[in-house]
Amino acid sequence: MADLTWKDMEIGNIITTPGSARAYRTGDWRSDKPIKDYETCIKCGMCWLYCPEAAITIDDDGMYGFDLFYCKGCGICAEECPKKCITMIEEEEV
């Protein structure tokens, strides 16, 4: 029997459609969340550059923030920030 490709699979085996990842609230997975000291931020963009989830936002003034809908709390932004203005704190239970 030949290996099946995704096109050969029966309907129901494919869970999502291409491009649908933005619809899933992946931020609910995190145990830590980033907090930023906006006074210390120099707007270098290193947090944005290294974020593996594209969960860093940029406002009209060029200030970087966090989209907690998608942030998984990995802490890479805090680790890469040259001014150390991002700290990770434990997510509060709801």
KAQUIDA-V682749 format. One record per helix or strand of 3 or more residues. SS is the DSSP state (h for helix, s for strand). FROM is the first residue (numbers start at 0). LEN is the number of residues. If there is no record, write none. Layout:
BEGIN
SS_FROM_LEN + SS_FROM_LEN
END
This chain:
BEGIN
h_5_3 + h_20_3 + h_25_4 + s_31_5 + h_45_5 + s_55_3 + s_63_3 + h_75_5 + s_85_5
END
